[in-house]
């Protein structure tokens, strides 16, 4: 029998995180996070353990999916190792039984996120809803409640250097006329873009100083737009930042940001040095996901630290057994300790991580870790005039996902003017039909980039995954012979 689901505690109508007074509601979360920074490792571990027990109990009481999954678990003294791991596919297949608010349904939430004009607006008046990419082979649809959003915002405010939401940052936008630019995949309900749009709604006076630039734009047009806007702060991924640094060195881009936030991909030491050296500004790294936005923040020594008071991350092997500190994991199990409308507990995130065996010299009480993120390539193609045109991998994957509905694919450069595409059949969709959609979407995108003559062909063969992260390498550049 499916258990009844009363109204979730702490989840109630009212969208104060979407109002002009939004940031007053951050106070409790910010106070809690500020106090944790002065706590000992043992105190933070105790806080995390208490929250883990609470989220497990809440999930088994309010979510029919977890009620069945946890039927054999003891009622008290539950350790993380006692709780069965879950995957994105298993949760998405049971979406309506997974969530704890019966008003939230897969059909309604999906309809909400298909309208790009509603990005950043509250779903059902009280939640944030966004989608994620299919780098693990399955796209995701995630709903976050008011407490979770407050925690994400407060973590950025207090732990990511001069954070996006810090009072000094907001003051510089409002009074000093400075501008913030997010350069990302646009046109959908992605976590980063939705968060910026939510911020614009919450602070209308700053709306003209918070702007999203699309990586789908041709690079010359993006460069021109940034030259006109002159952002003081930039948030993007390392690949895009590296490409912009090359434009800056070539003299085509002329901006002087004071800080650049990077995330979404592996940030190499070479990329950090290139970007910081070119723009002569501080580079800040953050590790996040659609499931929990601020998993880890960088300290002054350039080391990522897990926000372990509000998120659990377990480094495990293929069989979900813990690996030793310093050893790179096959995957990571994530538990979101803040979000109760859609509990995420020991969730296979798909990332390879390694916890440092020694404490960081910065003195922070939070565990330090390394992350293996996306490793897709920038493609360098040749147009009809023989000029080189570089395409960002995130732009290509966004086009295929959003316009063709494919999530398990690889784009492989075969020559300066030729691309091969591998596809995996999804849920009964034939490769022939899927191929037509992918070909059409890519052709339209390539035309906008001045590359109408690029050859596209279907390439049979299995999809290759990164040996380190386990994620699909979805864009692979041509390799020299």
N, C-alpha and C positions, 0 to 999 in steps of 0.2 A: 504494500500500500504506500502511495506517495504521501509523505508527511505534509501537513498544512504549513503554509508559510505566512506567519504574521508579518506586519509591517516591520522592516528591519530597524533595529535600534540604532539611533544616531543618523538614520537616513530619512530625511523628511523634506517636504516641499520647502522652497525658498532658495533662491540662487544668489546668496550674498557674495560668492566669489565671482559673479558675473556683473556686479553692480559697481558704480563709481566709488563705493565705500569698501570695495573688496579687500583692500590690504589691511584694514582694521581687523578683519576676521583671521588674519594670519598670526595674530598675537599669541594665542595658546600654543600653536605648533612651533612658532619661532622661539618662544620661551623654553619649551621642552628641548628643542634642538640646541639652543645656546647652553643650557645646563649640561647636556650630555657631553659637550666638548671639553668640559672641565672634570668629567667623571673618570674613574679608573676603567681599565679594560674589563675587570671583573664586574663592576657595576653596570657597564654597558651590556655585557653578556647576560646578566640577570634580567635587565630590562627587555632585551630581545627574547629571552626564553619565556618571560611572562606574556609578551605580546603574541608569541607563537602559539602558546597554549590557548590564549583568548581567541585568536583567529580560527584555530582548528575547531574549538567548541562552537563558535558562531557559525562556521560553515556547516557543521554536521547538523545543527538545529534549523538552519534557514535555507539550505540548498539541498534539494532532493538528490542531486548528483552526488554531493559529498556524503549525504546521509547514507546512501547505499555503499559508497566506496569505503566509508569508515565504520561500517556496521560491526566489524569484529574488533575494533580498537578498544582499549580500556577507556574508562570514563575519566581517569585522572593520571597524572604523571606520565604524559605522553612525550617521548623524545622524537626529534625529527626523523631519526632512522626508523622509527616505528610506522611512519606515515608513508603510504605508497606514493611514488612519483606520478605525475600526470604529464601529458603531452598536449601541444596546441591542438592537434587533430582531435584527440578525445574530448577536449573541452568544447571546441567549436561544434562538434557533432551533437553535443548535449547542451547547447547554449541556454535554452529556456529553462532547463533543470539546473544548470550551473549557477545562474544569477540568483540573488537573494531577494530581489524586489520583483514581484510578479508583474508589475507594470512594464518592466524591461523585457522585450522580446527580440528575438533575432530578426524577425520580419520588420518590425518598426525601427529598430536601430540601424538595420541595413538601409532602409529607405531614407533615414535621416542622413547617413554619411554619403549617399549617392548624390546629394545636392551640395556642390562645392561652395555655393553661396552661404551655406549655414555653418561653415568652418568657424569654430570658436564660440558659437552660440550654444546655450545650454540645451541638452537633450532632456526632454520631459521637465524642463524648467529647473533641474537640480543636478544634472550630471554632465560630465564631459565624455564625448564619444569620439574615438578615432580609430583608424585602421593602421595596419602594419604591413610591411613587405613580406614576401614569401621566401626569404633567404633560407629558411629551413624546409621549404617545400610546401608550406601551408600559409595562406594569408590569415591575418587575425583581425578581429573586431573587438575592441576593448572599451569598457565603460568604467569611469572613475568617479567616486563620490566626493563630497565636499571635503571630508577629512583628508583624503588622499591628495587632492589638489593643493590643500593648504600645506601639507608636508612637502610635496614636490617644490612648491614655491619658496618655502622657508629654507629648504636645503640649498637651493640656488642662492638665496639671499645671504646666507651665513657661511657657507662652506666652499663656494666656488670663487675664490679670489674676490675681486670687485664684482659681485654677482649681478646677474641680469635684473634682479628685483631689489637690489640694495638701495636704500634711500639716497645715497650719493649719486647712484646711477640715474634714478628717476629725477633727482634735482638737476642733474646736468642736462637731461633732455628738456626739462621744462624751462629752466632759467638760463642755461648757457647756450641753448639753441643747438645742442649736439643731436646726432641722429644714430639710430640703431638700425642695422640691416641684417635680416636673416636671408641667406642664399641657400635655397633648398628646392626640393621637388614641390611644386605647387599644383593647384587644381584638384586637390583631394583633402580628406580629413586626416592628415598626418599629424603626429603628436607635436612636433616642433611648430609647424605652421599654425595649428589650432591653438597652441598656447600663446603665440604672438597675437592672433586675432582675439583671443579671450582678454588679453592684456589691453588691447585697443578698446574693447568694449568697456572694460572696467575703469579705464582712465582716458576718457574722451579728449581731454586737454592735450594728451600726448600722442593722439592717433596719427598726426601727420609726421611724427618723428619716430615712428615704429613702422617699418615697411618690410615686406617679403619680396625678394627678387627670385625669379624662377630660373633654375638651371636648365630648363627646356629652351630658353632663349639662345639664339646663336651667340657665340662668345663675343663678337664685335658689338652686338647690340647690348649685351649685359655689361660690357666694359663701358660703353657710352652712358648707360643708365647710372652706373656707379659713379662715374666722373661728374655727372650732373647732381647726384644726391649727396656725395661726399660724406659717407658714413663715418662716425667717430668710433663705433663699435660694430663688430661683425661676428655673426655666428654662422658656421658652415661646416663642411666636412674637410678632412685633410686633402683629398684629391682636388677639390675645387679651390681650396686655398693655395695649393701649389701652382695650379694653372693661373690663378690671379697674380701670384707672385711673378710668374714669367711675363705676364702682360705688363706688370709694373716695371720690371727691369728693362723691357723692350721700349718703354716710354709711351705705350698706348694707354696705360692706366695710371692715374695720378691721384691717389687717395692717401690719406695719412691717418689711419685708425690708431687709437691709443690702446686698443685691446682686441684680440681675436679669440673667440671661443671655438674649439674644434671638437667634434665627436662624430659618432656614426661609423667610423672606420678605424683601422689601426693607424696610430700616429707614430711614425718612425722618428728616430732622432734626427735623421737627415731632413725630413720634411719640417720638423719643428725649427731646426736651424735655418732652413731656407726661408720659411715664412717670417720668422722673427727678425732675421737679418735683412730681408728685403724691405719689410714695412717698418722696421725699427720700433717694434712694439712688443708688449707682453703677449705670449700665447698661453691660453688656458685650456686644459683638456678636461672633458667630462665624459663619463661612460654611463649611458642610459639606454633604455629600451621602451617600447610602447607599453610594456607590462609594468614598468616602474621607471619614471623619467630620470631620476638622479641616483643611479645605483652607486656611483663612486665619483668623487671630486678630487681634483689635483691639489696638492699642497705646494708650499713655496719651493720645495725641492724637486718639483716636477714628478712626484709619485702619486699614483691614484690610490685613494683610500675609500674602502667600502663604508657606506653609511649604515653601519651594522646595527644601529639603534632602531632603524625603520625598515631595513631590508636584509633578508638572509640570503647568502649565496654560498652554495656548497660545490666545491671542486670534486668531481667524481669521474670514474672510468666508464667504459661502455656498459657495465652492469650496475651502474649507479652506486658503486662502492667508493668511499672517500679515498682521495690520493694524498700523498704526503705533501707538506709545505715545500714549496720550491719546484714541485713536479707539475708539469702542464697537464691539465685535465682533458678528457675527451669531450665533456660537456659540463654545464653548470646547472644546478637546481636552484631556482629562484623562488623565494617566498616574499610576497608583498605584505608587510605587517600593518599597512595603513588602509588599504581599500577593502571595504566590506560588501559593496554591492556586487562585486564579481571576484570572489576570493581566488587568489593565485597562490597555491601552496605546493612547494616542492615541484616546481614546473620546469620541465626540460627546456632551457633557454637556447641551447645549441651552441653557445660560445665556449671556446677553450680558454681557461684562465689558470693562473698559478698564484698562490698566496706566498708572499715573501716570508721566509722562515724567521727573519729578524725584524724587530721594530724599526720603523723609519726614523731617521735622525731628526725629523722635524718635530717629534715629540707628540704627534697626534695619537689619541688612544685607539684609533680605528685601524683595522687590518689593512695592510698595503698589498696591492695585487697588480699583476700584469694581465692584459687582455689581448687575445687574438680576435680581431674583428673582421670586417669585410676586407677582401683582398682582390677586388675587381680592377681591371686595367682601364686606363684612358686609351681610346682608339684614335689613331692618327690616320685619317683617310685623305685621299687626293681628289680634288674637284676637277671639273672639265678643263680648267685653266692650268692645271698642274700645281695649284696651291694646296698647302696642307691645311686640313680642317680637323681640329681635335674635338672629340665628343666625350663628355663625361659619362662614366658608367652608370651613375645614378639616373641620369636623364634617359638613357636607353632602357634601363629596367623599368622605370616609371611608365614610359610609353607602352611597353609590352604588357605590363600589369594592368594599368588603368584603361587602356584603349582596346586591348585585345583579350583581356581577362585570363591571360596565361601566367602561371606562377612557377612552373617547373620547366625551365628553359635555359639555354646557354647561347650566347652570341659569340661566335668565334671568327676573328678576322683572318681571312685566308690570303688577302693581298691588299695593296693600298686602295683598291676600288672594289673589293668583294668581301661579303660577310656570309658565313654559314650559320644556320640556326638549328639547334637541336631542341626537340620538344618531347615532353613526356605526357602521355594521355592522362587527362584528369577527369575522373568521375563520369566516364562514358562518352566524353567528347572526343570524336575521332580526330586523328592527327591531320587529316586533309582539311577539315573545317577549321580547326585551330590554326593550322598553317596559313590559311587564307586571311584570317583575322590578324595574325601577327605580321604577315607580309604587308597588308594594307596599312596597319598602324605605323610600322617602321618606314614604309615608303613615304607616308605623309610627313613624318618627322624629318626624314632625310631631305625632303624637298625644302622644308623651312630652313635647313642648315646649308642650303646651296649645294646639295649632293644628290641631284636627281638621277645621276648615271651609275650610282653604286649598285652592283649586282647583289641580289639576295637569293639564296637558295637553301632548301631544306637539306639538312645533313643528318643522316641516321647515325645512331650510336648512343651509348649511355651518357647520362649527365655526370660530369666529374665534380667531386667535392674536394674542398681544401683538406689536406691531410692533417692540418693543425686544428682548425676551427670546426670542421665537419659541415660547414655551410657550403651551399652551391657557389662555385665560381661562375657567375653568370655572364661576365663580359671578359673575354680573353683576347689580348692583343696578339698580333702576328709576331712570331719569334724569328730572329735571324737564323739562317741556316748554318 
